[in-house]
Amino acid sequence: MTGRARRLALTAIAVLASWLLAIAGLSAAVAALPVTPGNQPDHLD
C-alpha cells in the first residue's frame, strides 16, 4: 500500500469510528433521559 492510500484508509477508519462513537453517545444520552408522558402507556390502555 502506498503512503497516500494508507493515509486515505486511516482517515476513512477514523471518520467511521468517530461516527460510531457519536451515535453510541447519542443513544446512551437518549436512554438516560427520563420517560416523558408520550412514551409511557396511558392508564386507560
C-alpha positions in Angstrom: 0.0 0.0 0.0 1.4 3.4 -0.9 1.7 6.2 1.6 -1.3 8.0 0.1 -3.5 5.0 0.1 -2.6 4.2 3.6 -3.3 7.7 4.8 -6.7 7.6 3.0 -7.6 4.3 4.6 -6.6 5.6 8.1 -8.7 8.7 7.5 -11.7 6.7 6.4 -11.4 4.4 9.5 -11.1 7.5 11.8 -14.2 9.1 10.3 -16.2 5.8 10.6 -15.0 5.4 14.2 -16.0 9.0 15.1 -19.5 8.5 13.6 -19.9 5.2 15.6 -18.8 7.0 18.8 -21.2 9.9 18.1 -24.1 7.5 17.5 -23.3 5.5 20.6 -23.1 8.7 22.7 -26.4 9.9 21.4 -28.1 6.6 22.0 -26.8 6.5 25.6 -28.0 10.1 26.2 -31.5 9.3 24.9 -31.6 6.1 27.0 -30.6 8.1 30.1 -33.3 10.7 29.6 -36.4 10.4 31.8 -39.6 8.9 30.3 -41.9 11.6 29.0 -45.7 11.2 29.2 -45.8 10.4 25.4 -43.5 7.4 25.8 -45.4 5.9 28.7 -48.6 3.8 28.3 -51.7 5.6 29.3 -53.5 4.2 32.4 -56.7 3.8 30.3 -55.0 1.5 27.8 
